[in-house]
Amino acid sequence: MSTPLEPVDPAEPKKIDPIDNLTENLQLFWFKYQNAIYAVVVVILLAIIGKGVWDWNKERVEKAIGAEYAAAGASTDKLRAFATAHEGHTLSGVALLRIADEAYSLAKYSDAAAAYDKAIAALADSPFAARARLGVAVSKLLAGNAAEGVTALRQLAEDATAFKGLRAESAYHLVAASVDAGKVEDAKKYCDLLLQIDASGNWAQRALALRATLPEDPAPAAPAAPAAAPADAALELKLPVVPGK
């Protein structure tokens, strides 16, 4: 026997199933915005593909530059050509650093200073930048440009962000330059700076050996003692002179 239907009150609001309502809303949303959704998906996919292609191409270019640098070998002309062709690249800075080192070893200090100076910009984000700065300073000093060389060395020695070893070496060169110039007080001042940077390092020991050759500060003179009075001065009696006697 079938269950009789419950009577429906026409005035009673119709009950809506939440699931059916959600499905209907999703369908309406899809039909309304499906083209926009497709467009967004395509843009995202293209961005992902583009990023992958960019990374792949960048890696390919970096490998090619690395191979070109390796092919330059130890040839100064090839290294110079490589540095010019890839100006601003880190390996260009490394090539310039090698060119500068060679010029320095041949006592071509002006050429070395110029090459070190060019290398600084390309090596700005690498640990070699401070080494290039030191190369510029020492090369200028040895090239006869003492004022600029000392200034650059002092800036590097006082740079708390630079490596301790490079700061210590810079301070040592300041000590040596001051000793050579006969500036005793400057030599002692820079030696004290070096000891503050690295008192136990090799540069400190070398600086102390230089300091030992400097003349010692003269001992302060003892205050002069007052002249001693004759022993019988206090007993001497001066009589007035009487006229006629």
GUZAKE-126963 format. One record per residue (C-alpha): residue in three letters; z, y, x. Coordinates in nm, 2 decimals, decimal comma. Example, Ala and Ser with C-alpha at 12.3 -4.5 7.8 and 13.67 -1.06 7.14 Angstrom:
2
+------+--------+--------+--------+
: resn :      Z :      Y :      X :
+------+--------+--------+--------+
:  ALA :   0,78 :  -0,45 :   1,23 :
:  SER :   0,71 :  -0,11 :   1,37 :
+------+--------+--------+--------+
END
This chain:
245
+------+--------+--------+--------+
: resn :      Z :      Y :      X :
+------+--------+--------+--------+
:  MET :   0,00 :   0,00 :   0,00 :
:  SER :  -0,10 :   0,33 :   0,15 :
:  THR :   0,14 :   0,61 :   0,22 :
:  PRO :   0,09 :   0,89 :  -0,02 :
:  LEU :  -0,01 :   1,22 :   0,13 :
:  GLU :   0,24 :   1,49 :   0,14 :
:  PRO :   0,16 :   1,78 :  -0,08 :
:  VAL :   0,04 :   2,09 :   0,11 :
:  ASP :   0,16 :   2,43 :   0,01 :
:  PRO :  -0,14 :   2,66 :   0,03 :
:  ALA :   0,10 :   2,95 :   0,11 :
:  GLU :   0,25 :   2,78 :   0,41 :
:  PRO :   0,09 :   2,89 :   0,74 :
:  LYS :  -0,12 :   2,62 :   0,91 :
:  LYS :   0,04 :   2,46 :   1,22 :
:  ILE :  -0,16 :   2,48 :   1,54 :
:  ASP :  -0,14 :   2,21 :   1,80 :
:  PRO :  -0,05 :   2,38 :   2,14 :
:  ILE :  -0,27 :   2,14 :   2,33 :
:  ASP :  -0,57 :   2,20 :   2,11 :
:  ASN :  -0,51 :   2,58 :   2,14 :
:  LEU :  -0,50 :   2,56 :   2,52 :
:  THR :  -0,82 :   2,36 :   2,54 :
:  GLU :  -1,00 :   2,60 :   2,31 :
:  ASN :  -0,88 :   2,90 :   2,52 :
:  LEU :  -1,00 :   2,73 :   2,84 :
:  GLN :  -1,34 :   2,66 :   2,70 :
:  LEU :  -1,37 :   3,02 :   2,58 :
:  PHE :  -1,26 :   3,15 :   2,92 :
:  TRP :  -1,51 :   2,92 :   3,10 :
:  PHE :  -1,80 :   3,02 :   2,88 :
:  LYS :  -1,72 :   3,38 :   2,92 :
:  TYR :  -1,66 :   3,39 :   3,30 :
:  GLN :  -1,84 :   3,08 :   3,44 :
:  ASN :  -2,11 :   3,29 :   3,62 :
:  ALA :  -1,84 :   3,50 :   3,79 :
:  ILE :  -1,65 :   3,19 :   3,89 :
:  TYR :  -1,96 :   3,03 :   4,04 :
:  ALA :  -2,02 :   3,36 :   4,23 :
:  VAL :  -1,67 :   3,36 :   4,37 :
:  VAL :  -1,69 :   2,99 :   4,48 :
:  VAL :  -2,03 :   3,06 :   4,65 :
:  VAL :  -1,88 :   3,36 :   4,84 :
:  ILE :  -1,58 :   3,15 :   4,96 :
:  LEU :  -1,81 :   2,87 :   5,07 :
:  LEU :  -2,04 :   3,11 :   5,25 :
:  ALA :  -1,74 :   3,27 :   5,42 :
:  ILE :  -1,61 :   2,93 :   5,54 :
:  ILE :  -1,95 :   2,83 :   5,67 :
:  GLY :  -2,00 :   3,17 :   5,83 :
:  LYS :  -1,67 :   3,15 :   6,01 :
:  GLY :  -1,76 :   2,81 :   6,14 :
:  VAL :  -2,10 :   2,92 :   6,26 :
:  TRP :  -1,93 :   3,23 :   6,43 :
:  ASP :  -1,67 :   3,02 :   6,61 :
:  TRP :  -1,94 :   2,77 :   6,71 :
:  ASN :  -2,17 :   3,04 :   6,84 :
:  LYS :  -1,88 :   3,22 :   7,02 :
:  GLU :  -1,78 :   2,89 :   7,19 :
:  ARG :  -2,14 :   2,83 :   7,29 :
:  VAL :  -2,17 :   3,18 :   7,44 :
:  GLU :  -1,84 :   3,14 :   7,63 :
:  LYS :  -1,95 :   2,81 :   7,78 :
:  ALA :  -2,28 :   2,97 :   7,88 :
:  ILE :  -2,10 :   3,26 :   8,05 :
:  GLY :  -1,87 :   3,02 :   8,23 :
:  ALA :  -2,16 :   2,82 :   8,35 :
:  GLU :  -2,33 :   3,13 :   8,48 :
:  TYR :  -2,01 :   3,24 :   8,66 :
:  ALA :  -1,98 :   2,90 :   8,82 :
:  ALA :  -2,34 :   2,92 :   8,93 :
:  ALA :  -2,28 :   3,25 :   9,11 :
:  GLY :  -2,06 :   3,06 :   9,36 :
:  ALA :  -1,94 :   3,26 :   9,65 :
:  SER :  -2,25 :   3,48 :   9,67 :
:  THR :  -2,14 :   3,85 :   9,66 :
:  ASP :  -2,48 :   3,96 :   9,53 :
:  LYS :  -2,48 :   3,70 :   9,25 :
:  LEU :  -2,12 :   3,79 :   9,16 :
:  ARG :  -2,21 :   4,16 :   9,15 :
:  ALA :  -2,51 :   4,08 :   8,92 :
:  PHE :  -2,30 :   3,86 :   8,70 :
:  ALA :  -2,03 :   4,14 :   8,67 :
:  THR :  -2,30 :   4,39 :   8,57 :
:  ALA :  -2,46 :   4,16 :   8,32 :
:  HIS :  -2,13 :   4,08 :   8,15 :
:  GLU :  -1,95 :   4,40 :   8,19 :
:  GLY :  -1,61 :   4,40 :   8,00 :
:  HIS :  -1,58 :   4,02 :   8,00 :
:  THR :  -1,27 :   3,88 :   8,16 :
:  LEU :  -1,49 :   3,67 :   8,40 :
:  SER :  -1,67 :   3,99 :   8,50 :
:  GLY :  -1,33 :   4,12 :   8,61 :
:  VAL :  -1,26 :   3,81 :   8,80 :
:  ALA :  -1,60 :   3,84 :   8,98 :
:  LEU :  -1,52 :   4,21 :   9,07 :
:  LEU :  -1,18 :   4,10 :   9,20 :
:  ARG :  -1,34 :   3,85 :   9,43 :
:  ILE :  -1,59 :   4,12 :   9,55 :
:  ALA :  -1,30 :   4,35 :   9,62 :
:  ASP :  -1,11 :   4,09 :   9,81 :
:  GLU :  -1,41 :   4,02 :  10,03 :
:  ALA :  -1,45 :   4,40 :  10,10 :
:  TYR :  -1,08 :   4,42 :  10,18 :
:  SER :  -1,10 :   4,13 :  10,42 :
:  LEU :  -1,38 :   4,31 :  10,60 :
:  ALA :  -1,17 :   4,63 :  10,62 :
:  LYS :  -1,42 :   4,81 :  10,39 :
:  TYR :  -1,12 :   4,97 :  10,21 :
:  SER :  -1,32 :   5,24 :  10,01 :
:  ASP :  -1,55 :   4,97 :   9,87 :
:  ALA :  -1,26 :   4,75 :   9,80 :
:  ALA :  -1,08 :   5,02 :   9,61 :
:  ALA :  -1,38 :   5,09 :   9,40 :
:  ALA :  -1,43 :   4,72 :   9,30 :
:  TYR :  -1,06 :   4,68 :   9,23 :
:  ASP :  -1,07 :   4,99 :   9,01 :
:  LYS :  -1,36 :   4,85 :   8,81 :
:  ALA :  -1,19 :   4,51 :   8,77 :
:  ILE :  -0,88 :   4,67 :   8,60 :
:  ALA :  -1,05 :   4,75 :   8,27 :
:  ALA :  -1,20 :   4,40 :   8,24 :
:  LEU :  -0,88 :   4,23 :   8,33 :
:  ALA :  -0,66 :   4,45 :   8,10 :
:  ASP :  -0,54 :   4,15 :   7,89 :
:  SER :  -0,48 :   3,91 :   8,19 :
:  PRO :  -0,22 :   3,87 :   8,46 :
:  PHE :  -0,48 :   3,97 :   8,72 :
:  ALA :  -0,47 :   4,34 :   8,60 :
:  ALA :  -0,16 :   4,42 :   8,80 :
:  ARG :  -0,31 :   4,25 :   9,11 :
:  ALA :  -0,61 :   4,47 :   9,08 :
:  ARG :  -0,38 :   4,78 :   9,05 :
:  LEU :  -0,21 :   4,67 :   9,37 :
:  GLY :  -0,54 :   4,62 :   9,54 :
:  VAL :  -0,65 :   4,98 :   9,45 :
:  ALA :  -0,33 :   5,13 :   9,58 :
:  VAL :  -0,32 :   4,95 :   9,91 :
:  SER :  -0,70 :   5,00 :   9,97 :
:  LYS :  -0,66 :   5,37 :   9,91 :
:  LEU :  -0,37 :   5,38 :  10,15 :
:  LEU :  -0,56 :   5,20 :  10,42 :
:  ALA :  -0,87 :   5,41 :  10,35 :
:  GLY :  -0,68 :   5,72 :  10,45 :
:  ASN :  -0,60 :   5,85 :  10,10 :
:  ALA :  -0,23 :   5,83 :  10,15 :
:  ALA :  -0,12 :   6,06 :   9,86 :
:  GLU :  -0,31 :   5,86 :   9,59 :
:  GLY :  -0,21 :   5,53 :   9,75 :
:  VAL :   0,16 :   5,61 :   9,76 :
:  THR :   0,15 :   5,74 :   9,40 :
:  ALA :  -0,02 :   5,42 :   9,27 :
:  LEU :   0,22 :   5,20 :   9,47 :
:  ARG :   0,52 :   5,38 :   9,34 :
:  GLN :   0,40 :   5,35 :   8,98 :
:  LEU :   0,35 :   4,98 :   9,01 :
:  ALA :   0,68 :   4,93 :   9,19 :
:  GLU :   0,87 :   5,11 :   8,91 :
:  ASP :   0,68 :   4,94 :   8,63 :
:  ALA :   0,93 :   4,71 :   8,47 :
:  THR :   0,66 :   4,52 :   8,28 :
:  ALA :   0,48 :   4,41 :   8,59 :
:  PHE :   0,55 :   4,08 :   8,77 :
:  LYS :   0,85 :   4,10 :   9,00 :
:  GLY :   0,65 :   3,97 :   9,30 :
:  LEU :   0,39 :   4,24 :   9,27 :
:  ARG :   0,65 :   4,51 :   9,22 :
:  ALA :   0,83 :   4,38 :   9,54 :
:  GLU :   0,51 :   4,38 :   9,74 :
:  SER :   0,43 :   4,74 :   9,62 :
:  ALA :   0,77 :   4,86 :   9,73 :
:  TYR :   0,73 :   4,69 :  10,07 :
:  HIS :   0,40 :   4,87 :  10,13 :
:  LEU :   0,58 :   5,19 :  10,04 :
:  VAL :   0,85 :   5,11 :  10,30 :
:  ALA :   0,58 :   5,03 :  10,57 :
:  ALA :   0,38 :   5,34 :  10,49 :
:  SER :   0,69 :   5,56 :  10,52 :
:  VAL :   0,79 :   5,40 :  10,85 :
:  ASP :   0,44 :   5,46 :  10,99 :
:  ALA :   0,45 :   5,82 :  10,87 :
:  GLY :   0,79 :   5,87 :  11,03 :
:  LYS :   0,95 :   5,95 :  10,69 :
:  VAL :   1,28 :   5,79 :  10,75 :
:  GLU :   1,45 :   5,90 :  10,43 :
:  ASP :   1,16 :   5,78 :  10,22 :
:  ALA :   1,15 :   5,45 :  10,40 :
:  LYS :   1,52 :   5,39 :  10,32 :
:  LYS :   1,48 :   5,50 :   9,96 :
:  TYR :   1,20 :   5,26 :   9,90 :
:  CYS :   1,39 :   4,98 :  10,08 :
:  ASP :   1,67 :   5,03 :   9,84 :
:  LEU :   1,42 :   5,01 :   9,55 :
:  LEU :   1,29 :   4,69 :   9,68 :
:  LEU :   1,64 :   4,54 :   9,71 :
:  GLN :   1,69 :   4,63 :   9,34 :
:  ILE :   1,37 :   4,45 :   9,24 :
:  ASP :   1,42 :   4,13 :   9,45 :
:  ALA :   1,69 :   4,13 :   9,71 :
:  SER :   1,64 :   3,77 :   9,82 :
:  GLY :   1,26 :   3,76 :   9,84 :
:  ASN :   1,04 :   3,75 :  10,14 :
:  TRP :   0,93 :   4,11 :  10,09 :
:  ALA :   1,29 :   4,22 :  10,10 :
:  GLN :   1,35 :   4,04 :  10,43 :
:  ARG :   1,04 :   4,20 :  10,58 :
:  ALA :   1,15 :   4,55 :  10,46 :
:  LEU :   1,50 :   4,50 :  10,60 :
:  ALA :   1,34 :   4,41 :  10,94 :
:  LEU :   1,15 :   4,74 :  10,93 :
:  ARG :   1,46 :   4,93 :  10,82 :
:  ALA :   1,64 :   4,79 :  11,13 :
:  THR :   1,39 :   4,98 :  11,35 :
:  LEU :   1,48 :   5,31 :  11,20 :
:  PRO :   1,73 :   5,55 :  11,37 :
:  GLU :   2,08 :   5,53 :  11,23 :
:  ASP :   2,22 :   5,83 :  11,04 :
:  PRO :   2,42 :   6,03 :  11,29 :
:  ALA :   2,79 :   6,00 :  11,24 :
:  PRO :   2,95 :   6,31 :  11,10 :
:  ALA :   3,10 :   6,53 :  11,38 :
:  ALA :   3,48 :   6,53 :  11,40 :
:  PRO :   3,64 :   6,87 :  11,33 :
:  ALA :   3,72 :   7,06 :  11,65 :
:  ALA :   4,08 :   7,05 :  11,74 :
:  PRO :   4,25 :   7,39 :  11,78 :
:  ALA :   4,29 :   7,50 :  12,14 :
:  ALA :   4,63 :   7,40 :  12,27 :
:  ALA :   4,86 :   7,69 :  12,38 :
:  PRO :   5,00 :   7,68 :  12,73 :
:  ALA :   5,32 :   7,49 :  12,75 :
:  ASP :   5,52 :   7,79 :  12,86 :
:  ALA :   5,35 :   8,04 :  12,64 :
:  ALA :   5,63 :   8,04 :  12,39 :
:  LEU :   5,89 :   8,11 :  12,66 :
:  GLU :   5,71 :   8,39 :  12,83 :
:  LEU :   5,89 :   8,72 :  12,78 :
:  LYS :   5,69 :   9,04 :  12,82 :
:  LEU :   5,91 :   9,33 :  12,91 :
:  PRO :   5,80 :   9,68 :  12,84 :
:  VAL :   5,68 :   9,88 :  13,14 :
:  VAL :   5,92 :  10,16 :  13,22 :
:  PRO :   5,74 :  10,46 :  13,38 :
:  GLY :   5,85 :  10,55 :  13,73 :
:  LYS :   5,98 :  10,20 :  13,80 :
+------+--------+--------+--------+
END
